């Protein structure tokens, strides 16, 4: 038996000496290891480069295909549609889109999507390139909002303007009319902007119209700038005839918006972005005061107001100073009458003050003073062709103030006068009433009696005899005239010739060179001298009556 622990030599070889380390590792294993590392890196890069996955909802998927339809921004592909599904309610479609990683931070609640297809709009034909390349989805990224991954796409392409190219403003109107997205904004007939969108207000009481005005024209929009709808063709029938106005062919076809700033504007600062303006239906409405003091008054009429409508002018001496706001009909139960209340807005600031200042005086007190001095309202016809009426204010101090209201309403009342036609009709009615009181039957009986009496006179024998005698007298007068022609007239002619000769002799005697006239003039001179001598003698005898006895004493001799 051999001792395993003996130190004697062992003829069998010993166990191998194993060394741990990389000494026996084969280099072949580096190949799959490097491939694994590269594959992992490529996978990580692919995942990171694809960016986030979002969903966009549209009404339909017309022209969109999964794996083919691209998402573009400024004509650069930034994503792709990877899946198309119907929504649970089957009312719309949901697109799953893989966006590029670079746009991850720009996908917020302000980001907008819409499908670009061929469209014919008021701006022209757009999206023609999609006929060949197919439809695609346009995105407008916005980094200012909150991050979001579910979006609702817009069915119509939106006009997106850079703020550096102009300014965005907002218009409000009661009705949209023919305006729409892309409608031009005009200034003196030049297109300077366009309508961005149209939508109802929150309470559906009107419409909101965002517009964009390009530089440098946006600097012309001030705080008191006024906008009006210049769509279509404006017809104006006045005393000068019929006139037709239109801004441009495009505004006739697709509408248009004009604006201007009043010359007396005191605010020269440009309006800030998103400033809200009122869109007036016409230039005439835009020219009315948009700001300043105005006062509402109520007028009552008891006759027909056919032809008077809302928006009709209120004029004073032919100058517009207000507008008719409403025309209604009331029945006064306790008086059993109908009356027509007409609410008007008076704008005193349209009247320029001259020769003084009202200061802090209440405008209502001024109106009351004018009423006391004869201010009255009356309906007048603005056009006999259309029959349109307007409210005319004038000073009629002779006419008493007529109030048809009870003074209980919220508006102060202005006195009114009946229309001219009503006054004429009342006068005719009064005349007819007086005519009806005439004893026409009695007058007819008397007139008939008079006619019968005249008939008896005409047919009486006495009148026949008188006519016979008149004929005989006429024959006598005719015979007398004949005698005058044959005998009296020649004798008269002879007498006239004799008188003519006598007058010729008198003319010769009285001629300036006639001796008779000279002698007569000399005799008249001597007669004048005699008369002067007699006058002197008379005066001397009056002073010396004793001269008739004693005679005229001569000069005394010197002693």
Secondary structure, DSSP 8 states (H G I E B T S, - for coil): ---TT--S--SS--------SGGG--TTHHHHHHHHHHHHHHHHHHHHHH--EEEEEES--TT--TTT-EEEETTEEEEEEEEEEE-TTSSSEEEEEEE-GGGGGG-BTT-EEEEE--EEETTEEE-TTHHHH--EEEEE--SSS-B-SEEE-BSS------GGGEEEEEEEES--TT--TT-EEEETTEEEEEE---EE-TTSSSEEEEEEEETTGGGG-BTT-EEEE--S-EEEEETTEEEEE-S-HHHHHH-EEEEE--TT----SB--TT-EEEEESSHHHHTS-SSS--EEEEEEESS--TT--TT-EEEETTEEEEEEEEE--EEETTTTEEEEEEEEEE-GGGS---SS--TT--HHHHHHHHHHTTEEEEEEES-TTT--EEEEEEE-TTS-----S-S-SSSEE--B---HHHHHHHHHHHHHHHHHTS-HHHHHHHHHHHHHHHHHHHHSHHHHHHHHHHHHHHHHHHHHHHHIIIIIHHHHHHHHHHHHHHHHHHHHHTSTT-HHHHHHHHHHHHHHHHHHHHHHHHHHHHH-TTHHHH---------
